[in-house]
Amino acid sequence: MNYLVAGLGNIGAEYAGTRHNMGFMALDAWAQESGAIFQSGRYGSTAEVSFKGRKFILLKPSTYMNLSGKAVRYWMNELKLPLENLIVISDDLNLPFGTVRLRKNGSAGGHNGLTNINELLGTQDYARIRMGIGNDFSRGGQIDFVLGKLSDEEMEQMPGICGRVIEGVKAFATIGADRAMNIVNTRQKTAEKA
């Protein structure tokens, strides 16, 4: 069973370590721990990792955030995957930093990458994991905030956050979306209290 895991972000050194690149960071962490290497391909870089008989194709689109749907649609067609085998990882302004939320579907919530994926796939019925970045910016400062670098303190928390995202994708593929949501979305509540 194959799955496409699309982590959203922007390519280029100037975007490395920015809040908008949380999806890339999660996939980089997974590839690193699995010893997988990203290969450049059409509309993005891909790496393959396996877990419990499932194969995950990790995709970092090279189309820039606002055209993420081009890469996702191409790779879904290329791999001949049904929608239920797609999971998209993105940053989210509406969640506090460090929060991880898995959902089976939903609106783009103002996220340009998800908006483009919804448009090009013609549906919002695909799973996504949202990584909270908070919304600690003054009015009109949203673009600078999402394209801003994570603080040193936030970067220190990233390995743990990425670990929860990876665990969420594995659970989604092995025990199903509903049980995976219970694990990912519940564990978060206890983590926030700590």
C-alpha positions as CSV (number, residue, x, y, z in Angstrom):
1,M,0.0,0.0,0.0
2,N,1.4,3.4,-1.1
3,Y,0.8,6.8,0.4
4,L,1.7,10.3,-0.8
5,V,2.8,12.5,2.1
6,A,3.1,16.1,0.9
7,G,4.9,18.5,3.2
8,L,4.3,22.1,2.2
9,G,6.9,24.8,2.1
10,N,9.0,27.0,-0.2
11,I,12.2,25.9,-1.9
12,G,15.4,28.0,-1.6
13,A,17.8,28.8,1.2
14,E,16.1,32.1,2.1
15,Y,13.0,30.1,3.2
16,A,14.8,27.4,5.2
17,G,13.8,27.5,8.9
18,T,10.7,29.7,8.3
19,R,7.3,29.0,9.8
20,H,5.8,28.4,6.4
21,N,8.2,25.5,5.8
22,M,7.0,23.4,8.7
23,G,5.8,20.7,6.3
24,F,9.3,20.5,4.7
25,M,10.9,20.2,8.2
26,A,8.7,17.3,9.2
27,L,9.5,15.4,6.0
28,D,13.3,16.2,6.4
29,A,13.2,14.8,9.9
30,W,11.4,11.6,8.7
31,A,13.8,11.1,5.8
32,Q,16.8,11.7,8.1
33,E,15.7,9.2,10.7
34,S,15.0,6.6,8.0
35,G,18.2,7.2,6.0
36,A,16.1,8.1,3.0
37,I,17.5,10.6,0.4
38,F,15.4,13.1,-1.5
39,Q,15.7,13.0,-5.3
40,S,14.7,15.9,-7.5
41,G,11.8,15.1,-9.8
42,R,9.0,16.8,-11.6
43,Y,7.4,19.6,-9.5
44,G,9.3,18.5,-6.3
45,S,11.7,16.3,-4.5
46,T,10.6,12.9,-3.3
47,A,12.0,10.2,-0.9
48,E,10.6,6.8,0.0
49,V,10.2,5.4,3.5
50,S,8.6,2.2,4.6
51,F,6.7,1.3,7.8
52,K,4.8,-1.9,8.6
53,G,4.4,-2.9,5.0
54,R,3.3,0.6,3.8
55,K,5.4,2.7,1.5
56,F,5.3,6.4,2.0
57,I,6.4,8.7,-0.9
58,L,7.5,12.0,0.8
59,L,7.0,15.0,-1.4
60,K,8.4,18.4,-1.0
61,P,6.8,20.5,-3.8
62,S,9.2,22.8,-5.8
63,T,6.3,24.9,-7.1
64,Y,6.4,27.3,-4.2
65,M,3.6,27.3,-1.7
66,N,0.8,29.0,-3.7
67,L,1.0,26.4,-6.5
68,S,1.4,23.3,-4.2
69,G,-1.6,21.7,-5.9
70,K,0.3,21.3,-9.1
71,A,2.8,19.0,-7.5
72,V,0.3,17.1,-5.4
73,R,-2.0,16.5,-8.4
74,Y,0.9,15.4,-10.6
75,W,2.3,12.9,-8.1
76,M,-1.2,11.6,-7.2
77,N,-1.7,10.8,-10.9
78,E,1.8,9.5,-11.4
79,L,1.5,7.1,-8.5
80,K,-2.2,6.3,-9.3
81,L,-3.3,6.8,-5.8
82,P,-6.8,7.3,-4.5
83,L,-7.5,10.4,-2.4
84,E,-7.7,8.5,0.8
85,N,-4.0,7.7,0.4
86,L,-3.0,11.4,0.4
87,I,-1.9,13.3,3.5
88,V,-0.8,16.9,3.5
89,I,1.3,18.5,6.2
90,S,1.1,22.3,6.5
91,D,1.7,25.2,9.0
92,D,-1.3,26.7,10.6
93,L,-1.7,30.3,12.0
94,N,-4.9,29.3,13.8
95,L,-3.2,26.8,16.2
96,P,-0.8,27.7,19.0
97,F,2.9,26.9,18.3
98,G,3.6,23.2,19.0
99,T,0.0,22.0,18.4
100,V,-0.4,19.1,15.9
101,R,-3.8,18.4,14.5
102,L,-4.9,15.6,12.2
103,R,-8.1,15.9,10.2
104,K,-9.7,13.8,7.5
105,N,-10.8,16.8,5.5
106,G,-11.6,20.4,5.8
107,S,-11.3,23.9,4.4
108,A,-8.1,25.6,3.6
109,G,-8.5,28.0,6.5
110,G,-6.8,30.8,4.6
111,H,-3.7,28.7,3.8
112,N,-2.6,29.4,0.2
113,G,-1.0,26.0,-0.3
114,L,-4.1,24.1,0.8
115,T,-6.4,26.5,-1.2
116,N,-4.4,25.6,-4.4
117,I,-4.5,21.8,-3.6
118,N,-8.3,22.0,-3.0
119,E,-8.8,23.9,-6.3
120,L,-6.6,21.5,-8.4
121,L,-7.9,18.3,-6.8
122,G,-11.5,19.6,-7.0
123,T,-12.1,18.5,-3.4
124,Q,-11.1,19.1,0.2
125,D,-11.7,15.5,1.1
126,Y,-8.1,14.5,1.9
127,A,-6.3,14.1,5.2
128,R,-4.1,16.8,6.5
129,I,-1.9,17.4,9.5
130,R,-1.6,21.0,10.6
131,M,1.3,22.2,12.6
132,G,0.6,25.2,14.7
133,I,2.8,28.3,14.4
134,G,0.6,30.7,16.5
135,N,-0.4,34.2,15.4
136,D,1.9,36.4,17.3
137,F,2.0,39.3,14.8
138,S,0.5,42.7,14.6
139,R,-2.2,43.7,12.1
140,G,-0.9,43.5,8.5
141,G,2.2,41.5,9.6
142,Q,0.9,38.0,8.6
143,I,3.2,37.6,5.6
144,D,6.3,38.6,7.4
145,F,5.4,36.3,10.3
146,V,4.8,33.2,8.2
147,L,7.9,33.8,6.2
148,G,9.9,34.7,9.3
149,K,12.4,32.3,10.9
150,L,11.5,30.2,13.9
151,S,13.1,31.4,17.1
152,D,15.9,29.4,18.7
153,E,13.5,28.3,21.4
154,E,11.0,27.1,18.8
155,M,13.7,25.3,16.8
156,E,14.6,23.4,20.0
157,Q,11.0,22.1,20.1
158,M,10.9,21.1,16.4
159,P,12.3,17.5,16.7
160,G,9.6,16.6,19.2
161,I,6.9,18.3,17.1
162,C,8.1,16.6,13.9
163,G,8.2,13.3,15.7
164,R,4.4,13.7,16.6
165,V,3.7,14.5,12.9
166,I,5.5,11.4,11.7
167,E,3.8,9.3,14.3
168,G,0.4,10.7,13.1
169,V,1.1,9.8,9.5
170,K,2.2,6.2,10.4
171,A,-0.9,5.8,12.6
172,F,-3.2,7.2,9.8
173,A,-1.8,4.5,7.4
174,T,-1.8,1.6,9.8
175,I,-4.9,2.0,12.2
176,G,-7.1,4.4,10.2
177,A,-7.9,8.1,10.4
178,D,-10.3,8.0,13.3
179,R,-8.0,6.2,15.7
180,A,-5.0,8.2,14.5
181,M,-6.9,11.4,15.2
182,N,-7.6,10.2,18.8
183,I,-3.9,9.5,19.3
184,V,-2.5,12.7,17.7
185,N,-5.1,15.2,18.8
186,T,-5.5,13.8,22.3
187,R,-1.8,13.5,23.1
188,Q,-1.4,17.1,22.2
189,K,-3.7,18.2,25.0
190,T,-1.5,16.5,27.6
191,A,1.6,17.9,26.0
192,E,0.2,21.5,26.3
193,K,-0.4,21.0,30.0
194,A,3.2,19.9,30.6
